[in-house]
Amino acid sequence: MKYLFLVISLSLFFGCDFEQVVDIKIPLKPQLVLNGALNPDSSLIIQLSQNTNSVGEHKMPEFVPNATVTAWEDGKSLGNLKWTGVEGRYRLENVYPETGKTYRIKASATGFPDIEAETTIPKPIDISAHITMQGQDATLKLVLRDAQEEINYYMLTAYAYHPKTTTIGPNGGARTLPASIQWLNCSIKASFLPASSFELEGVGQYCGGFRVLFTDVLMKATENPFEVFLSDINRANGVKTYVVVAAIPKVLLNYEATMYSGGSNLGLFSEPINVIGNVKGGLGLLVSYNGVRYDI
Amino acid sequence: MKNLSFWMGMVLCLCVLPMGAHAQSRFTISGYVEDAESGEKLIGATIYAPELKAGTVANKYGFYSLTLPAADTIKIVASFVGYKVQILHISNLKDVVINIRLTPEPASNETEIVGERVENIIQSTRMGTIDVPIEQIRKVPAILGERDLLKAIQLLPGVKGGTEGSSGLYVRGGGPDQNLILLDGAPVYNASHLFGFFSVFNTDAIQHVELTKGGFPARYGGRLSSVLDISMKEGNLREWQTDGGVGIISSRLTVQGPLIKDKMSVLVSGRRTYVDVLARPIIRSLNASGDGPGGDVGYYFYDLNAKLNYIISPKDRIYLSTYSGKDHAYTNIVQSDEFDNHVPNLRISTSESTKGDLKWGNQTTTFRWNHLFSKQLFANTMMTYSDYTFNIDLGYEYQRSENDKLIQRDYQRARYLSGITDKSARIDFDYLPIPAHAIKFGALGIWHEYRPGAASLRTEETGATPRDTTLAPKTILTKATELAAYIEDDWAISEKMKLNVGLHTSGFRVGKTFYPSLQPRFAFRYLSGVYAFKASFVTMRQYIHLLANSGVGLPTDLWLPATERVKPQSAWQAALGISRVFSEAGMEASIEGYYKPMKNLIEYKVGANFLNDPTTDWQDKVEIGNGEAYGLEFFLQKKVGRTSGWVGYTLSWSNRTFPNLNNGLTFPYRYDRRHDISVVLSHKFSEKIDFAFNWVYGSGNAVTLAQARFRGMDQLPGDPIGLTQGGFNDQLQDWRVVLIDYGSRNGYRTTAMHRLDAALNIHRNKPTPFFGRRIRTWTFGAYNAYNHKNPFYIYLSTQYKYSDEFLGEPKVTTQYRQVSIVPVIPSISYTFKI
């Protein structure tokens, strides 16, 4: 009998190593990656990078500096975008996207298939706000006017802008911190927004932790009041706090949805999800938005 | 509706016309074939007149009818696998009822398997049909010693089991929804327990199993890929009998016997797991010591089968059978705390409770009436009820009191409910006017109620307005009606040629939409010596869809009707095959090739699942596409003798094409597996010892793996609304997101899976003081005996390596890791029969 127990024990011991590394060769097919979010308040600018291997040592995918990037506005050529030398960005100086116009971007580079994408700048958001300050807390009472005959998509975000600062250390040395953005959590009360993140998932809205993207599916009137509450607002050292509400295209909501609800390989329980993109021949996302920013 | 009525009328007219064709120069013998010891009907037993080369097969109710030309005397051979052949000499030739009782034959007896038995595999026109003796299924070694019908079925050629350990069925490249699983005629929608690890069928209560995966006769309809027809035992009509078993995770008990000897019997069978019961004192003890979860946590499942069988007269029998099974996972954790917070006269108490209930299960009931209109016309009338319900109920409550006064209460409760209910009525006739024709016809109606899923959320917070939200599609309950009629004739054109021709017509009404359908069925057999060459062509229509995030048969899978937007699934299947019998060896073999294109299959849209966006109609969450499957199957089976079992091999392809998935390109189905081999053997060394093993091999399943990584959008967070003139501020240190490109869907393969399961049975058969003879069996088994790590799933793993005790940036690498969940699992179980 003791041998039986020994056999069972050994079986369980050797059987319990459930995971192993598998060597699966996946050849890389080089592709260009175009990302851009055009809006009327910024000059036309996009980022161009390339894909990289899925396994092995992690390195940030590299930018592509020697590409030819061309833009069109409603079918009319705007010329080539210039390489800025920073963060993979190409820019058309002094060209500001206009509401309702469609922008097409095409990029080509040696060793990669050509890529192309387009986006139309949405109508401006129709919103009014009343801001109340109480100590370090702020309440924004907003009224969003929504066209009921069509499904519209919106984004709300709040952030603090920290300007470049220079501090003097104990030994007299100067230390400069670059400007940065700190994303803020805010609480929102809205009849068209459910109470919890569980419900946010439930009605086609996606909260990435610092911004909420939502549809007007649950809006019942053309005028939709709602409140945004921010606490512990930091005003030291020139820090500024902003709340932004913007009209966005559906593809941006889908991008967020697929990025947060999927984008991972759960193997057994669901099919892996490719994050939504709209770049033909390559990867990435070219979108646009049109919004209002409130300086708190 | 007019179309359907017309076709039903036509079919019934065709059925009634031949009923008068009874020639005076013939006589008919008819009756039931049954087990001599228990009175159980022997489905598929053959009755053969060798001198006239005419025969028939007992139908699924054990009834047979054989009309023969007049002669002085006629020799009749009755046979059934595992039973002694019985030879009858009939001299007084007139219509006669003979109930044939066959005696079970010891498996060690090799000599009597040949004789004059009619060999069904080459006589029958049917293709793609496998009849596995239930005794053989019981011998198949199983995980944790739990005999499992579906896992045994998975070992047959053309059937795949999905992921390691699961009870899913994928037949000839079809999906799990394309299998009609019938328990005494009632459909079972979710046939698995414990998220797919065990099937719901208690083998102690089952008498007969037949799998049809192609060449469907006209009597079957409603699914594209297979029909698994399971018949429960009817209950011993002669004596009381008790069967039972004690295993590692569950025990089972079956009691059957005559309420009125040879007239009325009853069977009750139950099975329940007891991990929860065994773990309860341990959890309590841990809770008491502060190391436990702080409450009750558990899981169990049970199955309960019952059947009543009453022989009213030689012409009338009624049956009432029911099945109820449920899975229940629960948690109820309460954590209380009391403290004074160092404030005089202030006593604060808090309590936090979390409750979770996950329940799902099937309930089926069948009422059946068998009536003999004449020696040649048998009727089965049946009413069935089937319900599958899935229910999640999650609750959270937090309370804070100060000096026993409630200060704060937060409460949340989330519920989700889905399911399907079917009620059906059907009548089936078997008409056997002459040996050359075996005609079956009938009609049925099914009333479906679909509950595609509703979620509700209730929140209560101190000082806030309570919320009670129901998030559900507009159509919480969808009703649909399915009607069908059929006629088929198994026509022996000559001694060598046989044709099964039939027509299945059906219609489905959901809302204002009606789908009519005509489904012709043909099967042909040509006999040449010991070989039978077969061909078949069938068309199938399926009015039900399964919306599943995975293929493992999770309780969250939603059964949905065809609608105006989401059309019914349809397919046709053509097959060619050859069968032969090795009489001397007692073996039969077949090779079949098939091709099956499928239309209107559904899949979730990218990113959608059963819970997200419940306000959206499910029709907006699905993509519609087509599929294609083809392959070759080899099957060698030995049903009797000391050594029995089978060897199966399948070479197959299964692909899908959806316009909005994988950029519209064709991709392999998740369970597209090129090669599949199974060897299932048992050997009886003596009356006391037998040994069984099965070895399976399957080439890798298709999986979607990460092909590349790329930068995601970082402009939005970096510069929401033109923070600085000109857009981007180069100084901003944004977060950067790196995304994964999964490339082509199911573009890669897991490693091959293979596994050996073995079991040694030691029997003891000795008299007991009170219960007569008692057979006891100890089973020692091992699942995955050589501990091969079969892939369950593969994921991309990320490792962080810090160069200097967590200072600086880590070196990050990714690699694929394969998870295997079923190692070698030894088991021991005990069964008894009194």
Interface residues (C-beta under 8 A of the other chain):
Chain A: V7 I8 S11 L12 F14 G15 C16 D17 F18 E19 Q20 V21 V22 D23 I24 I26 L28 K29 Q31 V33 N35 G36 A37 N39 D41 S42 S43 I45 Q47 S49 Q50 N51 T52 N53 S54 V55 G56 E57 H58 M60 P61 T84 V86 E87 G88 R89 R91 E93 T157 Y159 Y161 K164 P178 A179 S180 I181 W183 P194 A195 S196 F198 E199 E201 G202 V203 G204 F210 R211 V217 Y242 V244 A246 L252 N254 Y255 A257 T258 M259 S261 G262 G263 S264 N265 L266 G267 L268 F269 S270 E271 P272 I273 N274 V275 I276 L283 G284 L285 V287 Y289 G291 V292 R293
Chain B: T163 Q412 A414 A455 L457 T459 R467 T469 L471 N549 S550 V552 L554 Y604 V606 G607 N609 L611 N612 D613 P614 T615 T616 V703 T704 L705 A706 Q707 A708 R709 F710 R711 G712 M713 D714 Q715 L716 P717 G718 D719 P720 I721 G722 L723 G726 G727 F728 N729 D730 Q731 L732 Q733 D734 R736 V737 V738 L739 I740 D741 Y742 G743 R745 Y748 T751 A782 N784 N787 K789 P791 F792 Y793 I794 Y795 L796 S797 T798 K811 V812 T813 T814 Q815 Y816 R817 Q818 V819 S820 I821 P823 V824 I825 P826
